[in-house]
Amino acid sequence: MANKKKDNRRKDALTKKSNFESLQFQTMFALKQMGASEQIMKLAEVELTAIDELGLTQDLLDIKRLVDGAKQHIGAEVIPQAGDLQYGCVCPALGISRLGDDCAFKCFKKTWAELVAQKTLTIYYPDAVRNQVVEWAKANGYNTSTFLGNPMIKFQKIFLVIKRTIG
């Protein structure tokens, strides 16, 4: 029995390490593709460390999978410079948020710890495709519900409210 628990803990630790390495690689590769400066790369490393320490690695990988799936299957892209995940280096690099026309990274107004503490984070899609994104998420196994009339997807530590913009 003790060996089984030890094996499960080891598997969990390896999974967490593998997920972090995946998130780190995807972030750094995308930043290089975007032509990010060395300073931005260093800020991304600090941000990745904070994400890992808070246990958000899997949530961000799952959000990336959601955003990528919506883009690939529906053609829906998140609204640039909108929502709680628009700041920092990691989310724009992963495509979870989009930079505006100025292509400048924005500093966080809140830390990752403060973002997690607020429990619900927002992401914005155009009004015309928001409901299709939610239906795609439901059809692909995401845990969905509603929050104040807006669809919400529950991840391990993040509750992502999908809001719409008109226009």
DRENDO-1510 file (C-alpha; in Angstrom, 1 decimal, always signed):
<recs>
REC; n; res; u; v; w
REC; 1; MET; +0.0; +0.0; +0.0 .
REC; 2; ALA; +2.8; +2.4; +0.9 .
REC; 3; ASN; +4.6; +1.7; -2.4 .
REC; 4; LYS; +1.4; +2.4; -4.4 .
REC; 5; LYS; +1.0; +5.8; -2.7 .
REC; 6; LYS; +4.7; +6.5; -3.3 .
REC; 7; ASP; +4.3; +5.6; -7.0 .
REC; 8; ASN; +1.2; +7.7; -7.4 .
REC; 9; ARG; +3.0; +10.7; -5.8 .
REC; 10; ARG; +6.0; +10.2; -8.1 .
REC; 11; LYS; +3.7; +10.0; -11.2 .
REC; 12; ASP; +1.9; +13.2; -10.1 .
REC; 13; ALA; +5.2; +14.9; -9.6 .
REC; 14; LEU; +6.4; +13.8; -13.0 .
REC; 15; THR; +3.2; +14.9; -14.7 .
REC; 16; LYS; +3.4; +18.3; -13.0 .
REC; 17; LYS; +7.0; +18.7; -14.1 .
REC; 18; SER; +6.2; +17.6; -17.7 .
REC; 19; ASN; +3.3; +20.1; -17.9 .
REC; 20; PHE; +5.4; +22.9; -16.6 .
REC; 21; GLU; +8.1; +22.1; -19.2 .
REC; 22; SER; +5.5; +22.1; -21.9 .
REC; 23; LEU; +4.1; +25.4; -20.8 .
REC; 24; GLN; +7.6; +26.9; -20.5 .
REC; 25; PHE; +8.6; +25.6; -24.0 .
REC; 26; GLN; +5.4; +26.8; -25.7 .
REC; 27; THR; +5.7; +30.3; -24.0 .
REC; 28; MET; +9.4; +30.8; -24.8 .
REC; 29; PHE; +9.1; +29.5; -28.4 .
REC; 30; ALA; +6.2; +31.8; -29.1 .
REC; 31; LEU; +8.0; +34.8; -27.6 .
REC; 32; LYS; +11.0; +34.1; -29.8 .
REC; 33; GLN; +8.7; +33.8; -32.8 .
REC; 34; MET; +7.2; +37.2; -31.8 .
REC; 35; GLY; +10.7; +38.7; -31.6 .
REC; 36; ALA; +10.5; +39.5; -27.9 .
REC; 37; SER; +13.4; +41.2; -26.2 .
REC; 38; GLU; +15.6; +39.5; -23.7 .
REC; 39; GLN; +13.9; +41.6; -21.0 .
REC; 40; ILE; +10.5; +40.2; -22.0 .
REC; 41; MET; +12.0; +36.6; -21.9 .
REC; 42; LYS; +13.2; +37.2; -18.4 .
REC; 43; LEU; +9.9; +38.5; -17.3 .
REC; 44; ALA; +8.2; +35.5; -18.8 .
REC; 45; GLU; +10.5; +33.2; -16.8 .
REC; 46; VAL; +9.5; +35.0; -13.6 .
REC; 47; GLU; +5.8; +34.8; -14.5 .
REC; 48; LEU; +6.1; +31.1; -15.4 .
REC; 49; THR; +7.7; +30.5; -12.0 .
REC; 50; ALA; +4.8; +32.2; -10.2 .
REC; 51; ILE; +2.2; +30.3; -12.3 .
REC; 52; ASP; +3.9; +27.0; -11.3 .
REC; 53; GLU; +4.1; +27.9; -7.6 .
REC; 54; LEU; +0.4; +28.7; -7.6 .
REC; 55; GLY; -0.5; +25.4; -9.3 .
REC; 56; LEU; -1.9; +27.0; -12.4 .
REC; 57; THR; +0.1; +25.3; -15.1 .
REC; 58; GLN; -2.6; +22.7; -16.0 .
REC; 59; ASP; -5.3; +25.4; -16.1 .
REC; 60; LEU; -3.3; +27.6; -18.5 .
REC; 61; LEU; -2.6; +24.6; -20.7 .
REC; 62; ASP; -6.3; +23.8; -20.7 .
REC; 63; ILE; -7.3; +27.4; -21.5 .
REC; 64; LYS; -4.8; +27.4; -24.4 .
REC; 65; ARG; -6.4; +24.2; -25.7 .
REC; 66; LEU; -9.8; +25.8; -25.4 .
REC; 67; VAL; -8.7; +29.0; -27.2 .
REC; 68; ASP; -6.8; +27.0; -29.9 .
REC; 69; GLY; -9.7; +24.7; -30.4 .
REC; 70; ALA; -12.2; +27.5; -30.8 .
REC; 71; LYS; -9.9; +29.2; -33.3 .
REC; 72; GLN; -9.3; +26.0; -35.3 .
REC; 73; HIS; -12.8; +24.7; -35.4 .
REC; 74; ILE; -14.9; +27.8; -35.4 .
REC; 75; GLY; -12.5; +30.5; -36.5 .
REC; 76; ALA; -13.2; +32.4; -33.3 .
REC; 77; GLU; -10.4; +34.6; -31.9 .
REC; 78; VAL; -10.3; +36.3; -28.5 .
REC; 79; ILE; -10.7; +40.1; -28.6 .
REC; 80; PRO; -7.3; +41.9; -28.4 .
REC; 81; GLN; -6.5; +43.8; -25.2 .
REC; 82; ALA; -9.6; +42.6; -23.3 .
REC; 83; GLY; -10.2; +40.5; -20.2 .
REC; 84; ASP; -8.2; +39.6; -17.2 .
REC; 85; LEU; -5.6; +37.6; -19.0 .
REC; 86; GLN; -4.4; +40.3; -21.3 .
REC; 87; TYR; -1.4; +41.3; -19.2 .
REC; 88; GLY; +2.0; +39.8; -18.7 .
REC; 89; CYS; +4.0; +37.8; -21.2 .
REC; 90; VAL; +2.7; +34.2; -20.9 .
REC; 91; CYS; -1.0; +34.6; -22.0 .
REC; 92; PRO; -0.2; +36.6; -25.1 .
REC; 93; ALA; +2.6; +34.2; -26.0 .
REC; 94; LEU; +0.2; +31.3; -25.6 .
REC; 95; GLY; -2.5; +33.0; -27.6 .
REC; 96; ILE; -4.9; +33.0; -24.6 .
REC; 97; SER; -5.0; +36.8; -25.1 .
REC; 98; ARG; -4.0; +38.9; -28.0 .
REC; 99; LEU; -1.8; +42.0; -28.2 .
REC; 100; GLY; -3.2; +45.1; -29.8 .
REC; 101; ASP; -2.0; +46.9; -32.9 .
REC; 102; ASP; +1.0; +48.3; -31.0 .
REC; 103; CYS; +2.2; +44.7; -30.2 .
REC; 104; ALA; +3.3; +45.9; -26.8 .
REC; 105; PHE; +3.2; +43.6; -23.8 .
REC; 106; LYS; +1.4; +45.1; -20.8 .
REC; 107; CYS; +2.5; +44.9; -17.2 .
REC; 108; PHE; +0.1; +43.2; -14.8 .
REC; 109; LYS; -2.2; +45.4; -12.8 .
REC; 110; LYS; -2.6; +42.4; -10.4 .
REC; 111; THR; -0.3; +39.5; -9.6 .
REC; 112; TRP; -1.2; +35.9; -10.5 .
REC; 113; ALA; -2.0; +35.3; -6.8 .
REC; 114; GLU; -4.5; +38.2; -6.8 .
REC; 115; LEU; -6.0; +37.0; -10.1 .
REC; 116; VAL; -6.6; +33.5; -8.6 .
REC; 117; ALA; -8.0; +35.1; -5.4 .
REC; 118; GLN; -10.7; +36.9; -7.4 .
REC; 119; LYS; -11.9; +33.4; -8.4 .
REC; 120; THR; -13.4; +34.4; -11.8 .
REC; 121; LEU; -11.3; +35.6; -14.7 .
REC; 122; THR; -12.7; +37.0; -18.0 .
REC; 123; ILE; -12.0; +36.3; -21.6 .
REC; 124; TYR; -13.8; +38.1; -24.4 .
REC; 125; TYR; -15.1; +36.9; -27.8 .
REC; 126; PRO; -17.0; +38.7; -30.5 .
REC; 127; ASP; -20.8; +38.6; -29.9 .
REC; 128; ALA; -21.3; +36.7; -33.2 .
REC; 129; VAL; -19.2; +33.7; -32.1 .
REC; 130; ARG; -19.3; +33.7; -28.3 .
REC; 131; ASN; -22.2; +31.2; -28.0 .
REC; 132; GLN; -20.5; +28.9; -30.6 .
REC; 133; VAL; -17.3; +28.9; -28.5 .
REC; 134; VAL; -19.3; +27.9; -25.4 .
REC; 135; GLU; -21.1; +25.1; -27.4 .
REC; 136; TRP; -17.7; +23.9; -28.7 .
REC; 137; ALA; -16.4; +23.8; -25.1 .
REC; 138; LYS; -19.4; +21.8; -23.9 .
REC; 139; ALA; -19.0; +19.3; -26.8 .
REC; 140; ASN; -15.4; +18.9; -26.0 .
REC; 141; GLY; -15.7; +18.0; -22.3 .
REC; 142; TYR; -15.1; +21.3; -20.6 .
REC; 143; ASN; -17.1; +21.8; -17.4 .
REC; 144; THR; -19.4; +24.7; -18.1 .
REC; 145; SER; -22.0; +26.6; -16.2 .
REC; 146; THR; -23.2; +30.2; -15.9 .
REC; 147; PHE; -22.1; +33.1; -13.7 .
REC; 148; LEU; -24.3; +36.2; -13.6 .
REC; 149; GLY; -25.8; +35.3; -17.0 .
REC; 150; ASN; -22.5; +34.7; -18.7 .
REC; 151; PRO; -21.2; +31.2; -19.6 .
REC; 152; MET; -18.3; +30.0; -17.4 .
REC; 153; ILE; -15.8; +27.2; -17.7 .
REC; 154; LYS; -14.5; +25.6; -14.6 .
REC; 155; PHE; -10.8; +24.6; -14.5 .
REC; 156; GLN; -8.9; +23.3; -11.5 .
REC; 157; LYS; -8.2; +26.7; -9.9 .
REC; 158; ILE; -9.6; +29.2; -12.5 .
REC; 159; PHE; -13.2; +29.9; -13.3 .
REC; 160; LEU; -13.1; +31.5; -16.8 .
REC; 161; VAL; -16.1; +33.7; -17.7 .
REC; 162; ILE; -16.6; +34.1; -21.4 .
REC; 163; LYS; -18.0; +37.5; -22.1 .
REC; 164; ARG; -19.0; +39.0; -25.4 .
REC; 165; THR; -18.2; +42.3; -27.1 .
REC; 166; ILE; -20.6; +43.9; -29.5 .
REC; 167; GLY; -19.4; +44.9; -32.9 .
</recs>
